[in-house]
Every structure is written in C-alpha cells, then in structure tokens.
Amino acid sequence: MAPRRYVRTYYRFPLQYPVIFGGAPFVGEGVLSNLSLKGCSVTCDREALCGSEVRVSMLLNNEPPALPVELGTIKWVKGNQFGVEFQRVPVDAQQRLNRLLRLELIEWLEKRHRRGSSSGSGRQEY
C-alpha cells in the first residue's frame, strides 16, 4: 500500500533554530529548518520513524525559555530530515509561536512588496 500524500495547510517559513526532540526510544538534537503554526521540519544526525510521536523543544531567537511542543507526530522522513505535525502545544507557547510567525509574515510581505516596487513595471509578481 502506498503511503498517503501529506498536504500542508500552513506556509512554512525558512527559519533555523536549535531543537531538542524525543520520543520512545530516542532523544536527539537538531536544527529546525522551517516552521509553521502547525509543524516544522528538523535536520539531525538520527534516523526518525514516520508515524512516531515526539516532544519538541525549540530555542527560538536563541532566547530562553524553549518553546515546547508537548506532542507531535512525525509525518515524513527523508534521510536525516523529518517533518513534525504539532498535535498539542501549550497555550502560552502557541501565543509565542503566533507572534513570531506574524512578524515573519510581515517581513516576508515587505520584502515581496519591495521586490515588486523595484521592478519598475508597477506590476507585482506572484
């Protein structure tokens, strides 16, 4: 049986932050390589198992405290990279994540607007 195709609902921002993750029977460290409201991808030196449940702690902007994801599910694995869908995030951590991604979205939109303005054609590329 072929694995089901996973479709992402939220845009993932290309960010890099240190992470610690763990689930039975492993604990590891890695680097978050992109982040959305409902998930992230992690690069590490361990092989993860698709479908596993994990806890993830992200050190956003290198400022404590770490942002905890109490429960996540590994949705895909490619070599030393895997994608986590967040299942349970504490309310205060979700609010912090919302603020961070709102700022990232504003920055992304400003860059996109500047690119469109500097083209001189008055037309924006989408």
N, CA, C and O of each residue as an XYZ file, in Angstrom:
504
protein
N       0.835     -1.171      0.000
C       0.000      0.000      0.000
C       0.885      1.241      0.000
O       1.796      1.352      0.820
N       0.629      2.154     -0.894
C       1.415      3.388     -0.998
C       1.057      4.323      0.151
O      -0.108      4.406      0.540
N       2.068      5.043      0.711
C       1.774      5.982      1.793
C       0.896      7.121      1.287
O       0.996      7.541      0.134
N       0.032      7.611      2.175
C      -0.824      8.744      1.816
C       0.018      9.993      1.640
O       0.994     10.204      2.360
N      -0.362     10.809      0.687
C       0.334     12.071      0.458
C      -0.081     13.055      1.538
O      -1.270     13.229      1.804
N       0.898     13.697      2.157
C       0.650     14.664      3.216
C       0.539     16.050      2.601
O       1.434     16.474      1.870
N      -0.539     16.756      2.885
C      -0.753     18.099      2.351
C      -0.686     19.100      3.494
O      -1.380     18.953      4.500
N       0.147     20.110      3.336
C       0.361     21.133      4.341
C      -0.717     22.215      4.246
O      -1.081     22.635      3.148
N      -1.224     22.661      5.387
C      -2.242     23.710      5.424
C      -1.618     25.089      5.564
O      -2.117     26.050      4.978
N      -0.546     25.205      6.320
C       0.060     26.498      6.629
C       1.405     26.656      5.931
O       2.130     25.684      5.723
N       1.725     27.897      5.572
C       3.011     28.212      4.957
C       4.114     27.957      5.973
O       3.973     28.307      7.145
N       5.194     27.359      5.539
C       6.351     27.145      6.414
C       7.410     28.183      6.106
O       7.833     28.339      4.961
N       7.830     28.884      7.132
C       8.853     29.916      6.994
C      10.232     29.284      7.137
O      10.458     28.493      8.053
N      11.158     29.625      6.240
C      12.517     29.071      6.319
C      13.293     29.733      7.459
O      13.869     30.807      7.285
N      13.303     29.096      8.605
C      13.986     29.603      9.797
C      14.917     28.513     10.304
O      14.726     27.335     10.002
N      15.914     28.902     11.069
C      16.818     27.907     11.646
C      17.015     28.198     13.124
O      17.514     29.255     13.512
N      16.607     27.227     13.940
C      16.758     27.318     15.386
C      17.159     25.946     15.918
O      16.790     24.925     15.339
N      17.915     25.916     17.021
C      18.245     24.628     17.636
C      16.999     23.988     18.258
O      16.130     24.685     18.781
N      16.926     22.667     18.195
C      15.810     21.928     18.792
C      16.327     20.699     19.528
O      17.378     20.145     19.206
N      15.562     20.300     20.513
C      15.756     19.019     21.192
C      14.445     18.269     21.005
O      13.370     18.839     21.196
N      14.526     17.008     20.637
C      13.312     16.230     20.414
C      13.473     14.871     21.057
O      14.589     14.387     21.250
N      12.371     14.270     21.380
C      12.439     12.948     21.979
C      11.127     12.210     21.878
O      10.046     12.798     21.834
N      11.260     10.923     21.843
C      10.126     10.013     21.812
C      10.670      8.635     22.084
O      11.881      8.424     22.019
N       9.812      7.702     22.384
C      10.300      6.360     22.666
C      10.892      5.772     21.393
O      10.203      5.778     20.373
N      12.087      5.279     21.380
C      13.051      5.175     22.475
C      14.251      6.108     22.294
O      15.364      5.707     22.636
N      14.090      7.307     21.785
C      15.261      8.126     21.485
C      15.088      9.580     21.919
O      13.975     10.073     22.102
N      16.221     10.239     22.076
C      16.288     11.679     22.315
C      17.376     12.188     21.404
O      18.394     11.518     21.227
N      17.188     13.355     20.820
C      18.205     13.888     19.924
C      18.177     15.398     19.863
O      17.259     16.048     20.363
N      19.201     15.934     19.242
C      19.298     17.369     18.996
C      19.366     17.575     17.502
O      19.840     16.713     16.762
N      18.888     18.722     17.069
C      18.927     19.019     15.650
C      18.727     20.492     15.399
O      18.804     21.317     16.309
N      18.468     20.801     14.151
C      18.225     22.182     13.744
C      16.884     22.228     13.031
O      16.642     21.492     12.073
N      16.024     23.100     13.515
C      14.758     23.342     12.848
C      15.082     24.049     11.546
O      15.823     25.032     11.550
N      14.545     23.571     10.427
C      14.877     24.203      9.145
C      13.713     24.968      8.544
O      13.918     25.771      7.633
N      12.503     24.748      9.021
C      11.381     25.613      8.686
C      10.278     25.404      9.706
O      10.234     24.388     10.401
N       9.375     26.398      9.785
C       8.400     26.419     10.869
C       7.086     27.008     10.392
O       7.068     27.985      9.643
N       5.979     26.405     10.830
C       4.645     26.954     10.579
C       3.859     26.902     11.885
O       4.376     26.461     12.912
N       2.605     27.354     11.841
C       1.760     27.297     13.033
C       1.507     25.872     13.495
O       1.288     25.635     14.683
N       1.533     24.933     12.582
C       1.160     23.562     12.922
C       2.245     22.527     12.695
O       1.980     21.328     12.775
N       3.487     22.979     12.407
C       4.520     21.987     12.204
C       5.873     22.582     11.893
O       6.031     23.798     11.789
N       6.850     21.698     11.747
C       8.209     22.124     11.426
C       8.939     20.957     10.775
O       8.458     19.825     10.781
N      10.095     21.248     10.219
C      10.978     20.164      9.809
C      12.286     20.323     10.548
O      12.718     21.431     10.867
N      12.902     19.189     10.812
C      14.107     19.125     11.635
C      15.167     18.341     10.881
O      14.880     17.312     10.271
N      16.396     18.840     10.931
C      17.551     18.121     10.405
C      18.380     17.676     11.603
O      18.660     18.475     12.496
N      18.773     16.408     11.625
C      19.526     15.890     12.766
C      20.405     14.731     12.316
O      20.413     14.365     11.140
N      21.142     14.158     13.260
C      22.022     13.040     12.917
C      21.388     11.689     13.265
O      22.067     10.663     13.233
N      20.114     11.683     13.591
C      19.410     10.445     13.924
C      18.376     10.139     12.856
O      17.868     11.039     12.188
N      18.076      8.878     12.705
C      17.019      8.484     11.781
C      15.715      8.372     12.560
O      15.648      7.673     13.571
N      14.690      9.056     12.091
C      13.389      9.039     12.758
C      12.463      8.058     12.051
O      12.687      7.692     10.898
N      11.439      7.647     12.749
C      10.471      6.705     12.201
C       9.162      7.433     11.920
O       8.566      8.016     12.826
N       8.720      7.402     10.683
C       7.475      8.049     10.281
C       6.319      7.485     11.112
O       6.189      6.271     11.267
N       5.487      8.378     11.639
C       4.361      7.969     12.474
C       4.650      8.019     13.959
O       3.731      7.906     14.770
N       5.925      8.187     14.334
C       6.294      8.251     15.750
C       5.767      9.524     16.394
O       5.615     10.555     15.739
N       5.494      9.432     17.686
C       5.120     10.611     18.462
C       6.373     11.162     19.120
O       7.209     10.406     19.614
N       6.500     12.494     19.126
C       7.680     13.144     19.698
C       7.276     14.380     20.486
O       6.218     14.972     20.270
N       8.152     14.744     21.401
C       8.105     16.051     22.062
C       9.216     16.860     21.429
O      10.270     16.318     21.097
N       8.989     18.156     21.260
C       9.992     19.021     20.640
C      10.128     20.276     21.489
O       9.127     20.849     21.920
N      11.367     20.706     21.730
C      11.637     21.983     22.390
C      12.481     22.814     21.444
O      13.560     22.390     21.029
N      11.984     24.014     21.099
C      12.664     24.897     20.145
C      13.190     26.124     20.870
O      12.461     26.761     21.630
N      14.460     26.457     20.638
C      15.038     27.658     21.215
C      14.929     28.762     20.162
O      15.849     28.970     19.371
N      13.794     29.468     20.163
C      13.523     30.493     19.162
C      14.311     31.759     19.449
O      14.393     32.204     20.594
N      14.888     32.331     18.411
C      15.702     33.548     18.528
C      16.798     33.401     19.570
O      17.295     34.392     20.104
N      17.173     32.155     19.856
C      18.212     31.856     20.854
C      17.923     32.508     22.197
O      18.846     32.889     22.918
N      16.636     32.639     22.537
C      16.225     33.233     23.806
C      15.437     32.209     24.615
O      14.485     31.613     24.112
N      15.840     32.006     25.877
C      15.059     31.110     26.723
C      13.730     31.780     27.082
O      13.636     33.001     26.960
N      12.733     31.073     27.505
C      12.716     29.621     27.601
C      12.427     28.984     26.248
O      11.921     29.632     25.332
N      12.756     27.717     26.146
C      12.469     26.986     24.909
C      10.958     26.900     24.722
O      10.201     26.849     25.692
N      10.531     26.885     23.460
C       9.110     26.751     23.146
C       8.790     25.259     23.062
O       9.338     24.559     22.210
N       7.904     24.763     23.941
C       7.638     23.324     23.967
C       6.467     22.907     23.073
O       5.435     23.577     23.028
N       6.644     21.814     22.380
C       5.548     21.114     21.717
C       5.400     19.824     22.509
O       6.262     18.947     22.449
N       4.303     19.713     23.252
C       4.125     18.553     24.125
C       3.925     17.260     23.351
O       4.330     16.186     23.796
N       3.289     17.376     22.176
C       3.058     16.181     21.379
C       3.057     16.545     19.904
O       2.346     17.453     19.473
N       3.855     15.829     19.144
C       3.892     15.985     17.698
C       3.982     14.616     17.051
O       4.367     13.638     17.692
N       3.626     14.552     15.783
C       3.701     13.301     15.032
C       4.634     13.486     13.847
O       4.507     14.451     13.093
N       5.566     12.566     13.683
C       6.467     12.615     12.527
C       5.669     12.170     11.307
O       5.205     11.033     11.232
N       5.517     13.094     10.345
C       4.676     12.849      9.172
C       5.462     12.370      7.961
O       4.910     11.684      7.100
N       6.734     12.718      7.880
C       7.566     12.266      6.759
C       9.019     12.215      7.203
O       9.426     12.920      8.126
N       9.785     11.380      6.540
C      11.219     11.234      6.817
C      11.943     11.142      5.486
O      11.552     10.372      4.608
N      13.009     11.936      5.339
C      13.888     11.863      4.164
C      15.321     11.931      4.670
O      15.825     13.012      4.977
N      15.973     10.789      4.757
C      17.352     10.750      5.244
C      17.430     11.244      6.672
O      16.811     10.681      7.575
N      18.210     12.319      6.869
C      18.378     12.855      8.224
C      17.443     14.037      8.493
O      17.696     14.837      9.393
N      16.380     14.144      7.723
C      15.398     15.213      7.912
C      14.022     14.597      8.131
O      13.692     13.570      7.538
N      13.217     15.235      8.991
C      11.852     14.755      9.187
C      10.918     15.927      9.466
O      11.346     16.984      9.931
N       9.646     15.722      9.177
C       8.623     16.742      9.395
C       7.735     16.359     10.558
O       7.314     15.209     10.681
N       7.451     17.340     11.418
C       6.618     17.116     12.598
C       5.338     17.933     12.472
O       5.383     19.132     12.197
N       4.209     17.286     12.672
C       2.935     17.990     12.772
C       2.629     18.152     14.256
O       2.589     17.169     14.995
N       2.413     19.400     14.696
C       2.138     19.665     16.103
C       0.727     19.191     16.449
O      -0.236     19.528     15.762
N       0.618     18.409     17.515
C      -0.677     17.919     17.992
C      -1.126     18.648     19.249
O      -2.305     18.960     19.413
N      -0.155     18.920     20.152
C      -0.506     19.573     21.416
C       0.594     20.569     21.788
O       1.740     20.192     22.034
N       0.215     21.850     21.821
C       1.135     22.934     22.175
C       0.469     23.723     23.300
O      -0.687     24.121     23.155
N       1.165     23.965     24.425
C       0.571     24.761     25.500
C       0.139     26.141     24.988
O       0.743     26.684     24.062
N      -0.904     26.698     25.594
C      -1.484     27.966     25.134
C      -0.442     29.076     25.071
O      -0.370     29.789     24.070
N       0.371     29.241     26.120
C       1.365     30.323     26.109
C       2.408     30.108     25.015
O       2.879     31.071     24.410
N       2.767     28.862     24.760
C       3.724     28.562     23.688
C       3.093     28.833     22.323
O       3.766     29.336     21.422
N       1.810     28.506     22.159
C       1.119     28.771     20.893
C       1.042     30.272     20.632
O       1.208     30.712     19.494
N       0.791     31.058     21.676
C       0.746     32.517     21.519
C       2.112     33.063     21.119
O       2.205     33.957     20.278
N       3.155     32.533     21.712
C       4.515     32.955     21.359
C       4.837     32.590     19.910
O       5.424     33.387     19.178
N       4.455     31.398     19.507
C       4.657     30.955     18.130
C       3.868     31.840     17.162
O       4.384     32.226     16.114
N       2.622     32.160     17.512
C       1.806     33.053     16.677
C       2.489     34.402     16.478
O       2.537     34.915     15.360
N       3.019     34.980     17.560
C       3.702     36.287     17.462
C       4.919     36.206     16.548
O       5.116     37.066     15.690
N       5.729     35.177     16.735
C       6.931     35.015     15.920
C       6.571     34.900     14.441
O       7.175     35.567     13.601
N       5.598     34.063     14.122
C       5.249     33.847     12.719
C       4.535     35.053     12.117
O       4.649     35.296     10.915
N       3.810     35.800     12.919
C       3.203     37.045     12.428
C       4.297     38.021     12.004
O       4.192     38.652     10.952
N       5.346     38.150     12.816
C       6.474     39.026     12.463
C       7.181     38.527     11.210
O       7.567     39.329     10.360
N       7.355     37.215     11.082
C       7.978     36.649      9.881
C       7.129     36.932      8.645
O       7.665     37.235      7.580
N       5.811     36.833      8.782
C       4.915     37.103      7.657
C       4.998     38.564      7.234
O       5.046     38.861      6.040
N       5.014     39.472      8.195
C       5.137     40.900      7.879
C       6.436     41.158      7.137
O       6.446     41.868      6.131
N       7.535     40.589      7.623
C       8.833     40.771      6.960
C       8.804     40.200      5.541
O       9.316     40.827      4.613
N       8.214     39.025      5.366
C       8.121     38.389      4.047
C       7.302     39.252      3.089
O       7.685     39.428      1.932
N       6.169     39.795      3.566
C       5.330     40.653      2.720
C       6.044     41.946      2.346
O       5.923     42.417      1.216
N       6.793     42.524      3.294
C       7.543     43.750      2.994
C       8.608     43.491      1.934
O       8.782     44.301      1.024
N       9.320     42.379      2.039
C      10.335     42.036      1.031
C       9.689     41.837     -0.330
O      10.206     42.300     -1.347
N       8.576     41.157     -0.344
C       7.863     40.903     -1.597
C       7.386     42.210     -2.221
O       7.466     42.390     -3.436
N       6.893     43.116     -1.391
C       6.432     44.419     -1.874
C       7.602     45.224     -2.442
O       7.474     45.854     -3.492
N       8.743     45.202     -1.746
C       9.926     45.938     -2.235
C      10.388     45.380     -3.572
O      10.755     46.141     -4.467
N      10.375     44.061     -3.718
C      10.754     43.455     -4.999
C       9.818     43.909     -6.107
O      10.264     44.234     -7.207
N       8.515     43.933     -5.819
C       7.530     44.362     -6.804
C       7.671     45.829     -7.145
O       7.484     46.212     -8.300
N       7.999     46.668     -6.158
C       8.155     48.108     -6.377
C       9.410     48.416     -7.169
O       9.427     49.348     -7.973
N      10.454     47.646     -6.948
C      11.729     47.944     -7.604
C      11.772     47.455     -9.045
O      12.700     47.792     -9.779
N      10.781     46.663     -9.466
C      10.810     46.170    -10.845
C      10.493     47.271    -11.843
O      10.825     47.159    -13.023
N       9.843     48.350    -11.366
C       9.582     49.491    -12.232
C       8.383     49.323    -13.133
O       7.958     50.289    -13.768
N       7.826     48.141    -13.212
C       6.701     47.929    -14.118
C       5.370     48.246    -13.459
O       4.345     48.348    -14.133
N       5.386     48.402    -12.143
C       4.144     48.639    -11.443
C       3.338     47.362    -11.237
O       2.321     47.370    -10.544
N       3.788     46.280    -11.833
C       3.099     45.001    -11.710
C       3.855     44.123    -10.718
O       5.082     44.038    -10.770
N       3.142     43.486     -9.836
C       3.801     42.623     -8.867
C       3.750     41.181     -9.330
O       2.737     40.716     -9.854
N       4.851     40.482     -9.132
C       4.948     39.066     -9.482
C       4.402     38.241     -8.325
O       4.723     38.505     -7.166
N       3.583     37.246     -8.633
C       3.043     36.368     -7.588
C       3.356     34.949     -7.855
O       2.977     34.075     -7.075
